[in-house]
Amino acid sequence: MERRTIGAGALAVGAVGLGCMPMSWAYSASRQRGEESLRAVHTALDAGTTLLDTADMYGPFTNELLVGRVLKERRADAFVSTKVGLLVGEQHIVANGRPGYVKRACDASLRRLQTDVIDLYQLHRADPEVPVEETWGAMAELVRAGKVRALGFCAMGARGGRRSGAHLYDATIRQLTRVQQVFPVSAVEAELSVWSPEALESLLPWCEARGIGFLAAMPLGNGFLTGTLTPGEGFEPDDLRARHPRFTAEMMAANQPIIAGLRRTATRHGEHVTPAQVALAWVLAQGPHVIPVPGTKQERWARENAGAAALRLSAEDLTEVKELPAALGSWD
């Protein structure tokens, strides 16, 4: 698989990563199948994927434990990214960016992951009660202590506001500018996909101008862009899509022209190329430092997603995808 670099330190990873969250969080977590998930991780590594993306809050904690079982056997094959800064309460999720907590959380993640160093340690969410520079400074100390190789910043909370388009990530960019003065940002993780391209307006250009890697979260639109979901089929109550405005039967049906367009493009590349692979190849085409991180807990999809790294879209393909209709339905 093609290799891409993250940050000024030129940390090399496979062009397509693996999001481990679905293995124990957000997507029908009540139907977790640990052994199946482990096989999916091994399959991804075998296919050249190296970036394994997890977080201490997924589960909570169980996702890191699962990834740790793989790292114990194949640490040299993997680039592990985990996150800190969010705590799961009984009824809601809260941010915690206090320096002392960050350091304790890192030690706990290292134990669960069964490794002595985390390749990329990401701030999952800035704590509004703690200056972000203080949180970032504590994370920087972990790099100096040899527990972490590089730092990343998640922009997944940006959609909580009412701004859109070029202004969607204004607050995130301001935070990034502040922490960049404390210690280099090696990667930013934010949503980017065919049906959610907003990061192209400002956030991705900001990263590119500074040599910062971009981890594209949800590059398959929470599974919609795979073309395998049936409108009206319904989701398990613990699946985040059960309450998602774009995943109502009406909105899924209305957005089928996007899937049809991806299928048309896929057909030109052979009968075995899928809409999901076209969607991932489109993300890869957005820049040499962009790494899509599709999530899955199934071997089949892990293999298919990794295969997208070999798909090269033509100028005609990219124009066709760009001209697909905008997704309908609220995202927040």
C-alpha positions in Angstrom: 0.0 0.0 0.0 1.1 3.6 -0.7 2.6 5.3 2.3 1.7 8.8 3.4 3.3 11.1 6.0 1.9 12.8 9.1 3.3 16.1 10.2 6.7 17.7 10.0 8.2 14.6 11.6 7.3 12.7 8.5 5.7 9.8 10.4 4.8 7.2 7.6 1.5 5.4 7.6 -0.5 3.4 5.1 -2.6 5.6 2.9 -5.9 4.2 4.3 -6.3 3.8 8.1 -8.6 1.8 10.2 -11.1 3.3 12.5 -11.6 1.0 15.4 -14.5 2.8 17.1 -17.3 0.6 15.6 -15.8 -2.5 17.2 -17.1 -1.4 20.6 -18.9 2.0 20.4 -21.7 3.9 18.6 -22.6 1.3 16.0 -24.8 -1.4 17.6 -22.4 -1.9 20.4 -24.7 -4.4 22.0 -23.7 -6.8 19.2 -20.0 -6.7 19.8 -18.1 -9.6 18.5 -14.6 -9.4 19.8 -13.0 -12.2 17.8 -14.5 -10.9 14.5 -13.1 -7.4 15.3 -9.7 -8.8 16.0 -9.7 -10.6 12.6 -10.7 -7.3 11.0 -7.7 -5.6 12.5 -5.3 -8.3 11.5 -6.8 -8.3 7.9 -6.2 -4.6 7.7 -2.6 -4.9 8.8 -2.0 -7.7 6.3 -3.4 -5.4 3.6 -0.9 -2.7 4.3 -3.0 -0.5 6.6 -0.9 0.6 9.6 -2.9 3.5 11.3 -5.2 2.1 14.0 -7.4 4.8 15.3 -9.0 4.4 18.8 -9.7 6.4 21.9 -10.0 5.8 25.7 -13.7 6.8 25.6 -14.7 4.1 23.1 -16.4 1.5 25.2 -15.2 3.2 27.4 -11.8 1.6 27.5 -12.8 -1.7 25.8 -11.7 -0.5 22.4 -8.1 0.2 23.6 -8.1 -3.2 25.2 -9.1 -4.8 22.0 -6.4 -3.0 20.0 -3.9 -3.8 22.7 -4.4 -7.5 22.0 -3.3 -7.0 18.4 -0.4 -4.7 19.4 0.9 -7.3 21.7 1.5 -9.5 18.7 2.1 -7.0 15.9 3.4 -3.8 17.4 5.9 -3.3 14.6 3.2 -3.5 12.0 1.0 -0.8 13.5 0.9 3.0 14.0 -1.4 3.5 16.9 -3.4 6.7 17.4 -5.5 7.1 20.5 -7.3 10.1 22.1 -7.7 11.8 25.5 -10.0 14.5 26.8 -13.5 13.0 27.0 -15.1 11.1 29.9 -18.2 9.0 29.5 -20.8 9.6 32.3 -24.0 7.8 33.0 -26.1 10.2 30.9 -23.6 12.4 29.0 -20.1 12.9 27.8 -17.9 15.6 29.5 -14.5 17.1 28.5 -11.6 16.9 30.9 -8.4 18.7 29.9 -6.7 19.1 33.2 -3.0 18.4 32.9 -2.9 15.9 35.8 -5.8 13.9 34.3 -4.1 13.9 30.8 -1.0 12.4 32.2 -2.8 9.7 34.2 -5.0 8.9 31.2 -1.9 8.5 29.0 -0.4 5.9 31.4 -3.7 4.1 31.5 -3.9 4.0 27.7 -0.4 2.7 27.5 -1.3 -0.2 29.8 -4.5 -1.1 27.9 -2.7 -0.9 24.5 0.1 -3.0 25.8 2.8 -0.7 24.4 5.4 1.6 25.8 4.7 4.4 23.3 1.7 5.9 21.5 2.5 7.0 18.0 -0.1 9.8 17.8 -1.9 11.1 20.9 -4.9 13.3 20.1 -6.9 15.8 22.1 -10.4 14.5 21.6 -12.1 17.7 22.7 -10.8 20.9 24.2 -12.1 21.4 27.8 -14.0 24.8 28.0 -12.9 25.0 31.7 -9.2 24.7 31.0 -7.0 26.8 28.7 -6.2 24.7 25.7 -2.6 25.6 26.0 -2.4 24.0 29.4 -3.9 20.7 28.1 -1.6 20.8 25.1 1.4 21.6 27.3 0.7 18.5 29.4 0.5 16.4 26.2 3.8 17.9 25.0 5.4 16.8 28.2 4.4 13.2 27.4 6.3 13.5 24.1 9.4 14.7 26.0 9.0 11.8 28.4 9.1 9.3 25.5 5.5 8.1 26.1 4.1 9.7 22.9 5.7 10.3 19.5 3.5 13.1 18.1 0.3 15.1 18.9 -2.9 15.4 17.1 -6.1 17.5 17.5 -9.6 16.3 16.8 -12.1 18.7 15.2 -15.1 16.4 15.5 -17.0 18.8 17.8 -17.0 21.6 15.2 -20.5 20.7 14.0 -22.1 21.7 17.2 -22.4 25.3 16.1 -24.7 27.0 13.6 -22.0 28.1 11.2 -21.4 26.3 7.9 -19.2 26.2 4.9 -16.0 28.3 5.2 -16.8 29.3 8.7 -17.6 25.9 10.2 -14.1 25.4 11.5 -13.2 29.0 12.5 -13.1 28.2 16.2 -11.1 25.0 15.6 -8.5 26.9 13.6 -8.2 29.5 16.4 -7.5 26.7 18.9 -5.0 25.1 16.6 -3.2 28.4 16.1 -2.9 28.7 19.9 -1.6 25.1 20.6 0.7 25.3 17.6 2.6 28.0 19.5 3.1 25.5 22.4 4.1 22.4 20.6 3.8 21.3 16.9 0.5 19.8 15.7 1.3 16.7 13.6 -2.2 15.8 12.6 -5.8 17.1 12.6 -8.7 14.6 12.6 -12.0 15.9 11.2 -14.9 14.6 9.1 -14.3 14.6 5.3 -16.4 12.7 2.8 -18.2 13.0 -0.5 -21.4 14.0 1.4 -19.6 16.1 4.0 -16.9 18.1 2.2 -16.9 21.2 4.4 -13.3 20.7 5.6 -12.1 21.5 2.1 -13.2 25.1 2.6 -10.8 26.1 5.3 -9.5 23.4 7.6 -7.7 21.2 5.1 -6.0 24.2 3.4 -4.9 25.4 6.8 -3.3 22.0 7.5 -1.7 21.8 4.1 -0.1 25.2 4.4 1.6 24.0 7.6 2.6 20.5 6.7 0.1 19.0 9.1 -1.4 15.6 8.3 -5.2 15.3 7.9 -7.0 12.2 9.2 -10.4 12.1 7.4 -12.9 10.7 9.8 -16.2 9.1 8.6 -15.0 9.1 5.0 -17.8 6.7 4.1 -20.5 8.9 5.7 -21.2 6.6 8.6 -21.7 3.7 6.1 -24.1 5.5 3.8 -21.6 5.9 1.0 -20.9 2.1 0.8 -24.3 1.7 -0.9 -25.1 -1.3 1.4 -27.7 0.4 3.6 -31.4 0.0 2.7 -33.6 3.0 3.4 -36.2 2.2 6.0 -34.4 -0.9 7.2 -33.8 0.7 10.6 -31.0 0.5 13.1 -30.5 -0.9 16.5 -31.5 1.5 19.4 -27.8 1.9 20.5 -26.7 2.7 16.9 -26.0 6.4 16.6 -27.6 6.4 13.2 -31.0 5.6 14.7 -31.2 9.2 15.8 -29.4 10.8 12.9 -31.4 13.2 10.7 -29.7 11.9 7.5 -30.5 8.3 8.3 -34.3 8.6 8.4 -35.9 6.4 5.6 -37.0 9.6 3.9 -33.5 11.2 3.8 -31.7 8.0 2.9 -34.0 7.6 -0.1 -33.6 11.2 -1.1 -29.8 10.8 -1.1 -29.7 7.7 -3.3 -28.5 9.8 -6.3 -25.2 10.1 -4.5 -24.8 6.3 -4.4 -25.9 6.0 -8.0 -23.2 8.5 -9.0 -20.5 6.6 -7.1 -21.6 3.4 -8.7 -21.3 4.9 -12.2 -17.7 6.0 -11.4 -16.9 2.6 -9.9 -18.2 0.8 -13.0 -15.6 2.5 -15.2 -12.9 0.9 -13.1 -14.1 -2.7 -13.3 -16.8 -4.9 -11.9 -15.0 -5.4 -8.5 -14.6 -1.8 -7.7 -17.3 -0.6 -5.2 -18.9 2.8 -4.4 -17.1 2.7 -1.0 -13.7 2.5 -2.8 -14.6 5.4 -5.0 -15.6 7.4 -2.0 -12.3 6.6 -0.3 -10.3 7.3 -3.4 -11.9 10.7 -3.7 -10.8 11.5 -0.1 -7.2 10.3 -1.0 -7.2 12.6 -4.0 -7.8 15.7 -1.9 -4.1 15.9 -1.0 -0.9 13.9 -0.3 -1.2 14.2 3.4 -4.9 13.2 3.7 -5.4 9.7 5.2 -9.0 8.4 5.3 -9.8 6.5 8.4 -12.9 4.3 7.6 -14.3 2.4 10.6 -15.4 -1.2 10.5 -15.4 -4.4 12.6 -15.7 -6.8 9.6 -12.8 -8.5 7.7 -14.6 -8.1 4.4 -14.9 -4.3 4.7 -11.4 -3.9 6.1 -10.0 -5.6 3.1 -12.2 -3.7 0.7 -11.3 -0.3 2.3 -7.6 -1.0 2.1 -8.0 -1.8 -1.6 -9.1 1.7 -2.2 -5.5 2.9 -1.8 -4.7 1.3 -5.2 -7.6 3.1 -7.0 -6.6 6.1 -9.0 -9.5 8.4 -10.1 -9.1 10.3 -13.4 -9.9 14.0 -13.8 -13.2 12.9 -15.3 -14.0 10.8 -12.3 -13.2 13.6 -9.9 -15.3 16.0 -11.8 -18.2 13.5 -11.8 -18.0 13.1 -8.1 -17.7 16.8 -7.5 -20.9 17.4 -9.5 -22.9 14.9 -7.4 -25.9 16.5 -5.7 -25.3 17.8 -2.2 -26.5 15.6 0.6 -30.0 16.4 1.9 -30.9 16.4 5.5 -29.5 18.1 8.6 -26.2 16.7 9.9 -26.4 18.0 13.5 
